[in-house]
Amino acid sequence: MLPRVAWIGLGIMGSPMSENLLKAGYPVTGFTLEQHKLDRLAAHGGHRAPSVAAAVGEAGVIITMLPADAQVEAVAYGEDGILAHARPGALLIEMSTVAPRTARELARRAAEFGIRVLDAPVSGGEAGAVEGTLSIMAGGDPADFEEARPLLAALGSTVVHCGPHGSGQTVKAANQLIVAANIQACAEAVVFLAKSGVDPAPALEVLNGGLAASAVLTRKKRDFLTGEHTPGFRVELHHKDLGILTEAAREVGAVLPVGNLVATLMAALRAQGDGGLDHSALLRGVQRLSSPAGGR
């Protein structure tokens, strides 16, 4: 029998991911703060829970998909939280993007309650969550990973064990560096093409057929061409993730010149009021820098 799953956090990523588990036959009980998202889960065959405690009490697997470290820690350590109410032996799969040290501390504290932990953040954005084609990078005990592999395979097409606790989050931080740098490079190319009088549409088509091809260019080409940046992954969240990257790099002594630059550009975009837009809105930052009086 498939294990009963408690899903905590039903946002842009969490809702379609939980629905993919339901399609795969897993019984899912969810909790989030917004009633309409619980109603959406129920409409797909899941069960609503009135609290974290109620969601996790009978679950064999608990999955969290939350915005940041503070929310993960509150849900895990609170009086009504996971560690206080999950049954011993349960497997907690933490799929949010948090600092590697947060993942390691969660695993340490959970072990005191007999709860096993994997940190298993994802890449692929909303489209990957909907399609079930996410890339999932996991840290933790290899045996726990093998136990979770069939479940994770219902969520992603690339599922890899990266090492001990915290390794998944370290790989995710590296992923966020590569994605941000790629978006920034594409944004600069679009502005360069437009300023040179070249139509970006055919230019991006041919660029995406050669060595410059990337998942970013494929997924975000429409955003770059239309200037519409409906969030699949918000600037404010990528800003948070690049903060995780730069702090973790400082802790281990890794010098990241490009990483620090894109972190600064993402922070500037957020400060200019674009935090709620998709991270492809880095294009707006380049356009402002390339326009008289900052685009005013």
Sequence and secondary structure as in RCSB ss.txt:
>XXXX:A:sequence
MLPRVAWIGLGIMGSPMSENLLKAGYPVTGFTLEQHKLDRLAAHGGHRAPSVAAAVGEAGVIITMLPADAQVEAV
AYGEDGILAHARPGALLIEMSTVAPRTARELARRAAEFGIRVLDAPVSGGEAGAVEGTLSIMAGGDPADFEEARP
LLAALGSTVVHCGPHGSGQTVKAANQLIVAANIQACAEAVVFLAKSGVDPAPALEVLNGGLAASAVLTRKKRDFL
TGEHTPGFRVELHHKDLGILTEAAREVGAVLPVGNLVATLMAALRAQGDGGLDHSALLRGVQRLSSPAGGR
>XXXX:A:secstr
    EEEE  STTHHHHHHHHHHTT  EEEE S HHHHHHHHHTT EE SSHHHHHTT SEEEE  SSHHHHHHH
HHSTTSHHHHS TT EEEE S   HHHHHHHHHHHHTTT EEEE  EESHHHHHHHT EEEEEES HHHHHHHHH
HHHTTEEEEEEEESTTHHHHHHHHHHHHHHHHHHHHHHHHHHHHHTT  HHHHHHHHTTSTT  HHHHHHHHHHH
H     SSBHHHHHHHHHHHHHHHHHHT   HHHHHHHHHHHHHIIIIITTSBGGGHHHHHHHHTSGGGG 
